[in-house]
Amino acid sequence: MTESKKLADEYLRLGGRRKAKVDDNIVSTRTWDDEPAEADAYWQEHIAPLDDKRRREVELLLPSMNDV
């Protein structure tokens, strides 16, 4: 299991609700619902500070907006 997978799995386990949005190879996340404080704190502490490449790796492991 990669470090990116571990980060994404823990975020989702905490109830994270962000969805990956991939458009023309640009990756971002979207969330419309409030997410649990633990998940948001985890994102801010462990994922948001990552460099662009590593954060993109984590974001690609989240559920996709296209899967809805």
PyMOL Python script that loads the backbone (N, CA, C, O; Angstrom):
from pymol import cmd

cmd.read_pdbstr("""\
ATOM      1  N   MET A   1       0.849  -1.171   0.000  1.00  0.00           N
ATOM      2  CA  MET A   1       0.000   0.000   0.000  1.00  0.00           C
ATOM      3  C   MET A   1       0.901   1.242   0.000  1.00  0.00           C
ATOM      4  O   MET A   1       1.836   1.344   0.794  1.00  0.00           O
ATOM      5  N   THR A   2       0.608   2.161  -0.885  1.00  0.00           N
ATOM      6  CA  THR A   2       1.418   3.377  -0.979  1.00  0.00           C
ATOM      7  C   THR A   2       1.021   4.374   0.106  1.00  0.00           C
ATOM      8  O   THR A   2      -0.053   4.270   0.698  1.00  0.00           O
ATOM      9  N   GLU A   3       1.890   5.327   0.352  1.00  0.00           N
ATOM     10  CA  GLU A   3       1.598   6.376   1.336  1.00  0.00           C
ATOM     11  C   GLU A   3       0.368   7.177   0.901  1.00  0.00           C
ATOM     12  O   GLU A   3      -0.448   7.552   1.743  1.00  0.00           O
ATOM     13  N   SER A   4       0.226   7.440  -0.390  1.00  0.00           N
ATOM     14  CA  SER A   4      -0.941   8.176  -0.883  1.00  0.00           C
ATOM     15  C   SER A   4      -2.227   7.410  -0.602  1.00  0.00           C
ATOM     16  O   SER A   4      -3.233   7.999  -0.205  1.00  0.00           O
ATOM     17  N   LYS A   5      -2.195   6.109  -0.807  1.00  0.00           N
ATOM     18  CA  LYS A   5      -3.369   5.263  -0.550  1.00  0.00           C
ATOM     19  C   LYS A   5      -3.716   5.282   0.937  1.00  0.00           C
ATOM     20  O   LYS A   5      -4.888   5.352   1.305  1.00  0.00           O
ATOM     21  N   LYS A   6      -2.697   5.219   1.787  1.00  0.00           N
ATOM     22  CA  LYS A   6      -2.937   5.268   3.234  1.00  0.00           C
ATOM     23  C   LYS A   6      -3.595   6.581   3.636  1.00  0.00           C
ATOM     24  O   LYS A   6      -4.531   6.594   4.435  1.00  0.00           O
ATOM     25  N   LEU A   7      -3.102   7.688   3.077  1.00  0.00           N
ATOM     26  CA  LEU A   7      -3.681   8.993   3.391  1.00  0.00           C
ATOM     27  C   LEU A   7      -5.135   9.076   2.934  1.00  0.00           C
ATOM     28  O   LEU A   7      -6.000   9.524   3.687  1.00  0.00           O
ATOM     29  N   ALA A   8      -5.402   8.647   1.711  1.00  0.00           N
ATOM     30  CA  ALA A   8      -6.771   8.696   1.184  1.00  0.00           C
ATOM     31  C   ALA A   8      -7.698   7.796   1.987  1.00  0.00           C
ATOM     32  O   ALA A   8      -8.819   8.191   2.308  1.00  0.00           O
ATOM     33  N   ASP A   9      -7.247   6.597   2.315  1.00  0.00           N
ATOM     34  CA  ASP A   9      -8.077   5.668   3.077  1.00  0.00           C
ATOM     35  C   ASP A   9      -8.415   6.215   4.462  1.00  0.00           C
ATOM     36  O   ASP A   9      -9.553   6.102   4.918  1.00  0.00           O
ATOM     37  N   GLU A  10      -7.429   6.804   5.126  1.00  0.00           N
ATOM     38  CA  GLU A  10      -7.677   7.350   6.468  1.00  0.00           C
ATOM     39  C   GLU A  10      -8.643   8.528   6.394  1.00  0.00           C
ATOM     40  O   GLU A  10      -9.539   8.646   7.230  1.00  0.00           O
ATOM     41  N   TYR A  11      -8.474   9.384   5.420  1.00  0.00           N
ATOM     42  CA  TYR A  11      -9.390  10.515   5.227  1.00  0.00           C
ATOM     43  C   TYR A  11     -10.817  10.007   5.032  1.00  0.00           C
ATOM     44  O   TYR A  11     -11.745  10.520   5.657  1.00  0.00           O
ATOM     45  N   LEU A  12     -10.997   9.020   4.188  1.00  0.00           N
ATOM     46  CA  LEU A  12     -12.332   8.472   3.940  1.00  0.00           C
ATOM     47  C   LEU A  12     -12.874   7.751   5.181  1.00  0.00           C
ATOM     48  O   LEU A  12     -14.069   7.829   5.466  1.00  0.00           O
ATOM     49  N   ARG A  13     -12.018   7.062   5.909  1.00  0.00           N
ATOM     50  CA  ARG A  13     -12.435   6.371   7.126  1.00  0.00           C
ATOM     51  C   ARG A  13     -12.977   7.363   8.159  1.00  0.00           C
ATOM     52  O   ARG A  13     -13.885   7.041   8.925  1.00  0.00           O
ATOM     53  N   LEU A  14     -12.412   8.566   8.169  1.00  0.00           N
ATOM     54  CA  LEU A  14     -12.856   9.594   9.103  1.00  0.00           C
ATOM     55  C   LEU A  14     -14.145  10.272   8.631  1.00  0.00           C
ATOM     56  O   LEU A  14     -14.652  11.175   9.296  1.00  0.00           O
ATOM     57  N   GLY A  15     -14.666   9.840   7.498  1.00  0.00           N
ATOM     58  CA  GLY A  15     -15.927  10.386   6.995  1.00  0.00           C
ATOM     59  C   GLY A  15     -15.768  11.482   5.967  1.00  0.00           C
ATOM     60  O   GLY A  15     -16.726  12.196   5.670  1.00  0.00           O
ATOM     61  N   GLY A  16     -14.559  11.630   5.410  1.00  0.00           N
ATOM     62  CA  GLY A  16     -14.320  12.658   4.399  1.00  0.00           C
ATOM     63  C   GLY A  16     -15.259  12.504   3.215  1.00  0.00           C
ATOM     64  O   GLY A  16     -15.557  11.392   2.779  1.00  0.00           O
ATOM     65  N   ARG A  17     -15.720  13.637   2.702  1.00  0.00           N
ATOM     66  CA  ARG A  17     -16.713  13.601   1.622  1.00  0.00           C
ATOM     67  C   ARG A  17     -16.256  14.266   0.339  1.00  0.00           C
ATOM     68  O   ARG A  17     -17.051  14.434  -0.586  1.00  0.00           O
ATOM     69  N   ARG A  18     -15.014  14.640   0.269  1.00  0.00           N
ATOM     70  CA  ARG A  18     -14.524  15.269  -0.966  1.00  0.00           C
ATOM     71  C   ARG A  18     -14.566  14.255  -2.104  1.00  0.00           C
ATOM     72  O   ARG A  18     -14.369  13.057  -1.902  1.00  0.00           O
ATOM     73  N   LYS A  19     -14.822  14.759  -3.282  1.00  0.00           N
ATOM     74  CA  LYS A  19     -14.841  13.941  -4.501  1.00  0.00           C
ATOM     75  C   LYS A  19     -13.767  14.463  -5.448  1.00  0.00           C
ATOM     76  O   LYS A  19     -13.539  15.669  -5.541  1.00  0.00           O
ATOM     77  N   ALA A  20     -13.121  13.557  -6.136  1.00  0.00           N
ATOM     78  CA  ALA A  20     -12.116  13.950  -7.118  1.00  0.00           C
ATOM     79  C   ALA A  20     -12.809  14.446  -8.378  1.00  0.00           C
ATOM     80  O   ALA A  20     -13.788  13.861  -8.843  1.00  0.00           O
ATOM     81  N   LYS A  21     -12.280  15.534  -8.916  1.00  0.00           N
ATOM     82  CA  LYS A  21     -12.779  16.070 -10.180  1.00  0.00           C
ATOM     83  C   LYS A  21     -11.597  16.133 -11.131  1.00  0.00           C
ATOM     84  O   LYS A  21     -10.629  16.852 -10.885  1.00  0.00           O
ATOM     85  N   VAL A  22     -11.680  15.378 -12.215  1.00  0.00           N
ATOM     86  CA  VAL A  22     -10.610  15.352 -13.201  1.00  0.00           C
ATOM     87  C   VAL A  22     -11.172  15.920 -14.497  1.00  0.00           C
ATOM     88  O   VAL A  22     -12.134  15.400 -15.063  1.00  0.00           O
ATOM     89  N   ASP A  23     -10.547  16.996 -14.947  1.00  0.00           N
ATOM     90  CA  ASP A  23     -11.009  17.663 -16.161  1.00  0.00           C
ATOM     91  C   ASP A  23      -9.784  18.101 -16.950  1.00  0.00           C
ATOM     92  O   ASP A  23      -9.008  18.934 -16.482  1.00  0.00           O
ATOM     93  N   ASP A  24      -9.609  17.554 -18.126  1.00  0.00           N
ATOM     94  CA  ASP A  24      -8.443  17.864 -18.967  1.00  0.00           C
ATOM     95  C   ASP A  24      -7.136  17.673 -18.192  1.00  0.00           C
ATOM     96  O   ASP A  24      -6.241  18.516 -18.246  1.00  0.00           O
ATOM     97  N   ASN A  25      -7.043  16.562 -17.480  1.00  0.00           N
ATOM     98  CA  ASN A  25      -5.856  16.196 -16.690  1.00  0.00           C
ATOM     99  C   ASN A  25      -5.566  17.139 -15.527  1.00  0.00           C
ATOM    100  O   ASN A  25      -4.489  17.078 -14.934  1.00  0.00           O
ATOM    101  N   ILE A  26      -6.521  18.011 -15.197  1.00  0.00           N
ATOM    102  CA  ILE A  26      -6.391  18.852 -14.013  1.00  0.00           C
ATOM    103  C   ILE A  26      -7.218  18.197 -12.917  1.00  0.00           C
ATOM    104  O   ILE A  26      -8.413  17.956 -13.088  1.00  0.00           O
ATOM    105  N   VAL A  27      -6.572  17.911 -11.792  1.00  0.00           N
ATOM    106  CA  VAL A  27      -7.236  17.215 -10.702  1.00  0.00           C
ATOM    107  C   VAL A  27      -7.510  18.205  -9.585  1.00  0.00           C
ATOM    108  O   VAL A  27      -6.632  18.967  -9.181  1.00  0.00           O
ATOM    109  N   SER A  28      -8.739  18.180  -9.095  1.00  0.00           N
ATOM    110  CA  SER A  28      -9.105  18.992  -7.945  1.00  0.00           C
ATOM    111  C   SER A  28     -10.131  18.209  -7.146  1.00  0.00           C
ATOM    112  O   SER A  28     -10.544  17.122  -7.550  1.00  0.00           O
ATOM    113  N   THR A  29     -10.537  18.753  -6.027  1.00  0.00           N
ATOM    114  CA  THR A  29     -11.571  18.099  -5.232  1.00  0.00           C
ATOM    115  C   THR A  29     -12.715  19.067  -5.021  1.00  0.00           C
ATOM    116  O   THR A  29     -12.541  20.285  -5.047  1.00  0.00           O
ATOM    117  N   ARG A  30     -13.881  18.500  -4.813  1.00  0.00           N
ATOM    118  CA  ARG A  30     -15.090  19.268  -4.535  1.00  0.00           C
ATOM    119  C   ARG A  30     -15.806  18.613  -3.377  1.00  0.00           C
ATOM    120  O   ARG A  30     -15.801  17.390  -3.236  1.00  0.00           O
ATOM    121  N   THR A  31     -16.420  19.437  -2.550  1.00  0.00           N
ATOM    122  CA  THR A  31     -17.299  18.924  -1.503  1.00  0.00           C
ATOM    123  C   THR A  31     -18.456  19.895  -1.356  1.00  0.00           C
ATOM    124  O   THR A  31     -18.261  21.108  -1.277  1.00  0.00           O
ATOM    125  N   TRP A  32     -19.654  19.350  -1.321  1.00  0.00           N
ATOM    126  CA  TRP A  32     -20.841  20.180  -1.190  1.00  0.00           C
ATOM    127  C   TRP A  32     -21.463  20.055   0.193  1.00  0.00           C
ATOM    128  O   TRP A  32     -22.186  20.948   0.633  1.00  0.00           O
ATOM    129  N   ASP A  33     -21.193  18.981   0.864  1.00  0.00           N
ATOM    130  CA  ASP A  33     -21.741  18.744   2.190  1.00  0.00           C
ATOM    131  C   ASP A  33     -20.665  18.991   3.231  1.00  0.00           C
ATOM    132  O   ASP A  33     -19.476  18.795   2.981  1.00  0.00           O
ATOM    133  N   ASP A  34     -21.112  19.430   4.415  1.00  0.00           N
ATOM    134  CA  ASP A  34     -20.148  19.543   5.503  1.00  0.00           C
ATOM    135  C   ASP A  34     -19.598  18.160   5.791  1.00  0.00           C
ATOM    136  O   ASP A  34     -20.321  17.164   5.774  1.00  0.00           O
ATOM    137  N   GLU A  35     -18.316  18.123   6.054  1.00  0.00           N
ATOM    138  CA  GLU A  35     -17.728  16.847   6.410  1.00  0.00           C
ATOM    139  C   GLU A  35     -17.377  16.875   7.893  1.00  0.00           C
ATOM    140  O   GLU A  35     -17.248  17.948   8.482  1.00  0.00           O
ATOM    141  N   PRO A  36     -17.226  15.720   8.486  1.00  0.00           N
ATOM    142  CA  PRO A  36     -16.900  15.669   9.905  1.00  0.00           C
ATOM    143  C   PRO A  36     -15.622  16.474  10.205  1.00  0.00           C
ATOM    144  O   PRO A  36     -14.700  16.525   9.390  1.00  0.00           O
ATOM    145  N   ALA A  37     -15.591  17.083  11.361  1.00  0.00           N
ATOM    146  CA  ALA A  37     -14.447  17.909  11.755  1.00  0.00           C
ATOM    147  C   ALA A  37     -13.149  17.106  11.729  1.00  0.00           C
ATOM    148  O   ALA A  37     -12.106  17.632  11.342  1.00  0.00           O
ATOM    149  N   GLU A  38     -13.204  15.842  12.137  1.00  0.00           N
ATOM    150  CA  GLU A  38     -11.995  15.005  12.131  1.00  0.00           C
ATOM    151  C   GLU A  38     -11.438  14.841  10.717  1.00  0.00           C
ATOM    152  O   GLU A  38     -10.228  14.921  10.509  1.00  0.00           O
ATOM    153  N   ALA A  39     -12.322  14.614   9.752  1.00  0.00           N
ATOM    154  CA  ALA A  39     -11.890  14.435   8.366  1.00  0.00           C
ATOM    155  C   ALA A  39     -11.301  15.731   7.818  1.00  0.00           C
ATOM    156  O   ALA A  39     -10.268  15.712   7.150  1.00  0.00           O
ATOM    157  N   ASP A  40     -11.955  16.852   8.099  1.00  0.00           N
ATOM    158  CA  ASP A  40     -11.449  18.139   7.627  1.00  0.00           C
ATOM    159  C   ASP A  40     -10.095  18.447   8.257  1.00  0.00           C
ATOM    160  O   ASP A  40      -9.183  18.904   7.567  1.00  0.00           O
ATOM    161  N   ALA A  41      -9.953  18.204   9.550  1.00  0.00           N
ATOM    162  CA  ALA A  41      -8.680  18.448  10.229  1.00  0.00           C
ATOM    163  C   ALA A  41      -7.590  17.553   9.650  1.00  0.00           C
ATOM    164  O   ALA A  41      -6.458  17.995   9.455  1.00  0.00           O
ATOM    165  N   TYR A  42      -7.930  16.299   9.375  1.00  0.00           N
ATOM    166  CA  TYR A  42      -6.957  15.368   8.788  1.00  0.00           C
ATOM    167  C   TYR A  42      -6.504  15.885   7.419  1.00  0.00           C
ATOM    168  O   TYR A  42      -5.312  15.879   7.111  1.00  0.00           O
ATOM    169  N   TRP A  43      -7.459  16.329   6.604  1.00  0.00           N
ATOM    170  CA  TRP A  43      -7.132  16.857   5.277  1.00  0.00           C
ATOM    171  C   TRP A  43      -6.179  18.049   5.411  1.00  0.00           C
ATOM    172  O   TRP A  43      -5.148  18.110   4.741  1.00  0.00           O
ATOM    173  N   GLN A  44      -6.538  18.991   6.284  1.00  0.00           N
ATOM    174  CA  GLN A  44      -5.737  20.204   6.445  1.00  0.00           C
ATOM    175  C   GLN A  44      -4.335  19.903   6.970  1.00  0.00           C
ATOM    176  O   GLN A  44      -3.373  20.564   6.578  1.00  0.00           O
ATOM    177  N   GLU A  45      -4.210  18.923   7.844  1.00  0.00           N
ATOM    178  CA  GLU A  45      -2.920  18.613   8.461  1.00  0.00           C
ATOM    179  C   GLU A  45      -2.037  17.700   7.622  1.00  0.00           C
ATOM    180  O   GLU A  45      -0.820  17.879   7.586  1.00  0.00           O
ATOM    181  N   HIS A  46      -2.640  16.720   6.945  1.00  0.00           N
ATOM    182  CA  HIS A  46      -1.839  15.691   6.277  1.00  0.00           C
ATOM    183  C   HIS A  46      -1.838  15.751   4.747  1.00  0.00           C
ATOM    184  O   HIS A  46      -0.883  15.299   4.115  1.00  0.00           O
ATOM    185  N   ILE A  47      -2.878  16.295   4.155  1.00  0.00           N
ATOM    186  CA  ILE A  47      -2.979  16.243   2.690  1.00  0.00           C
ATOM    187  C   ILE A  47      -2.786  17.618   2.052  1.00  0.00           C
ATOM    188  O   ILE A  47      -2.044  17.741   1.077  1.00  0.00           O
ATOM    189  N   ALA A  48      -3.435  18.646   2.578  1.00  0.00           N
ATOM    190  CA  ALA A  48      -3.313  19.987   2.000  1.00  0.00           C
ATOM    191  C   ALA A  48      -1.865  20.473   1.901  1.00  0.00           C
ATOM    192  O   ALA A  48      -1.521  21.127   0.917  1.00  0.00           O
ATOM    193  N   PRO A  49      -1.004  20.181   2.881  1.00  0.00           N
ATOM    194  CA  PRO A  49       0.376  20.675   2.791  1.00  0.00           C
ATOM    195  C   PRO A  49       1.268  19.950   1.778  1.00  0.00           C
ATOM    196  O   PRO A  49       2.378  20.409   1.508  1.00  0.00           O
ATOM    197  N   LEU A  50       0.816  18.849   1.221  1.00  0.00           N
ATOM    198  CA  LEU A  50       1.635  18.087   0.278  1.00  0.00           C
ATOM    199  C   LEU A  50       1.933  18.914  -0.961  1.00  0.00           C
ATOM    200  O   LEU A  50       1.170  19.812  -1.318  1.00  0.00           O
ATOM    201  N   ASP A  51       3.041  18.609  -1.612  1.00  0.00           N
ATOM    202  CA  ASP A  51       3.315  19.283  -2.883  1.00  0.00           C
ATOM    203  C   ASP A  51       2.259  18.846  -3.900  1.00  0.00           C
ATOM    204  O   ASP A  51       1.563  17.852  -3.692  1.00  0.00           O
ATOM    205  N   ASP A  52       2.148  19.579  -4.978  1.00  0.00           N
ATOM    206  CA  ASP A  52       1.077  19.341  -5.961  1.00  0.00           C
ATOM    207  C   ASP A  52       1.026  17.898  -6.460  1.00  0.00           C
ATOM    208  O   ASP A  52      -0.050  17.313  -6.584  1.00  0.00           O
ATOM    209  N   LYS A  53       2.194  17.334  -6.743  1.00  0.00           N
ATOM    210  CA  LYS A  53       2.222  15.973  -7.290  1.00  0.00           C
ATOM    211  C   LYS A  53       1.683  14.954  -6.279  1.00  0.00           C
ATOM    212  O   LYS A  53       0.865  14.103  -6.629  1.00  0.00           O
ATOM    213  N   ARG A  54       2.135  15.039  -5.052  1.00  0.00           N
ATOM    214  CA  ARG A  54       1.688  14.071  -4.033  1.00  0.00           C
ATOM    215  C   ARG A  54       0.210  14.274  -3.691  1.00  0.00           C
ATOM    216  O   ARG A  54      -0.516  13.299  -3.499  1.00  0.00           O
ATOM    217  N   ARG A  55      -0.248  15.544  -3.613  1.00  0.00           N
ATOM    218  CA  ARG A  55      -1.659  15.797  -3.325  1.00  0.00           C
ATOM    219  C   ARG A  55      -2.532  15.254  -4.460  1.00  0.00           C
ATOM    220  O   ARG A  55      -3.611  14.720  -4.208  1.00  0.00           O
ATOM    221  N   ARG A  56      -2.074  15.388  -5.697  1.00  0.00           N
ATOM    222  CA  ARG A  56      -2.815  14.862  -6.848  1.00  0.00           C
ATOM    223  C   ARG A  56      -2.945  13.341  -6.751  1.00  0.00           C
ATOM    224  O   ARG A  56      -3.998  12.784  -7.061  1.00  0.00           O
ATOM    225  N   GLU A  57      -1.866  12.671  -6.319  1.00  0.00           N
ATOM    226  CA  GLU A  57      -1.913  11.215  -6.152  1.00  0.00           C
ATOM    227  C   GLU A  57      -2.999  10.819  -5.145  1.00  0.00           C
ATOM    228  O   GLU A  57      -3.740   9.861  -5.367  1.00  0.00           O
ATOM    229  N   VAL A  58      -3.085  11.560  -4.044  1.00  0.00           N
ATOM    230  CA  VAL A  58      -4.117  11.274  -3.034  1.00  0.00           C
ATOM    231  C   VAL A  58      -5.500  11.565  -3.609  1.00  0.00           C
ATOM    232  O   VAL A  58      -6.413  10.750  -3.469  1.00  0.00           O
ATOM    233  N   GLU A  59      -5.661  12.707  -4.248  1.00  0.00           N
ATOM    234  CA  GLU A  59      -6.966  13.090  -4.786  1.00  0.00           C
ATOM    235  C   GLU A  59      -7.487  12.070  -5.799  1.00  0.00           C
ATOM    236  O   GLU A  59      -8.689  11.811  -5.856  1.00  0.00           O
ATOM    237  N   LEU A  60      -6.591  11.494  -6.595  1.00  0.00           N
ATOM    238  CA  LEU A  60      -7.023  10.509  -7.585  1.00  0.00           C
ATOM    239  C   LEU A  60      -7.523   9.215  -6.944  1.00  0.00           C
ATOM    240  O   LEU A  60      -8.171   8.409  -7.611  1.00  0.00           O
ATOM    241  N   LEU A  61      -7.232   9.009  -5.675  1.00  0.00           N
ATOM    242  CA  LEU A  61      -7.691   7.821  -4.970  1.00  0.00           C
ATOM    243  C   LEU A  61      -9.038   8.026  -4.271  1.00  0.00           C
ATOM    244  O   LEU A  61      -9.602   7.086  -3.712  1.00  0.00           O
ATOM    245  N   LEU A  62      -9.547   9.253  -4.307  1.00  0.00           N
ATOM    246  CA  LEU A  62     -10.860   9.541  -3.731  1.00  0.00           C
ATOM    247  C   LEU A  62     -11.949   9.121  -4.726  1.00  0.00           C
ATOM    248  O   LEU A  62     -11.686   8.969  -5.919  1.00  0.00           O
ATOM    249  N   PRO A  63     -13.162   8.938  -4.222  1.00  0.00           N
ATOM    250  CA  PRO A  63     -14.264   8.674  -5.167  1.00  0.00           C
ATOM    251  C   PRO A  63     -14.347   9.814  -6.183  1.00  0.00           C
ATOM    252  O   PRO A  63     -14.092  10.973  -5.855  1.00  0.00           O
ATOM    253  N   SER A  64     -14.699   9.474  -7.395  1.00  0.00           N
ATOM    254  CA  SER A  64     -14.770  10.465  -8.468  1.00  0.00           C
ATOM    255  C   SER A  64     -16.165  11.056  -8.582  1.00  0.00           C
ATOM    256  O   SER A  64     -17.161  10.376  -8.336  1.00  0.00           O
ATOM    257  N   MET A  65     -16.229  12.325  -8.957  1.00  0.00           N
ATOM    258  CA  MET A  65     -17.522  12.938  -9.231  1.00  0.00           C
ATOM    259  C   MET A  65     -18.222  12.212 -10.364  1.00  0.00           C
ATOM    260  O   MET A  65     -19.452  12.195 -10.419  1.00  0.00           O
ATOM    261  N   ASN A  66     -17.470  11.621 -11.259  1.00  0.00           N
ATOM    262  CA  ASN A  66     -18.038  10.897 -12.400  1.00  0.00           C
ATOM    263  C   ASN A  66     -18.687   9.584 -11.998  1.00  0.00           C
ATOM    264  O   ASN A  66     -19.480   9.026 -12.756  1.00  0.00           O
ATOM    265  N   ASP A  67     -18.353   9.078 -10.795  1.00  0.00           N
ATOM    266  CA  ASP A  67     -18.909   7.804 -10.344  1.00  0.00           C
ATOM    267  C   ASP A  67     -20.306   7.941  -9.756  1.00  0.00           C
ATOM    268  O   ASP A  67     -20.971   6.940  -9.486  1.00  0.00           O
ATOM    269  N   VAL A  68     -20.746   9.164  -9.559  1.00  0.00           N
ATOM    270  CA  VAL A  68     -22.042   9.388  -8.912  1.00  0.00           C
ATOM    271  C   VAL A  68     -23.174   9.102  -9.855  1.00  0.00           C
ATOM    272  O   VAL A  68     -24.339   9.238  -9.481  1.00  0.00           O
TER     273      VAL A  68
END
""", "prot")
cmd.dss("prot")
cmd.show_as("cartoon", "prot")
cmd.util.cbc("prot")
cmd.orient("prot")
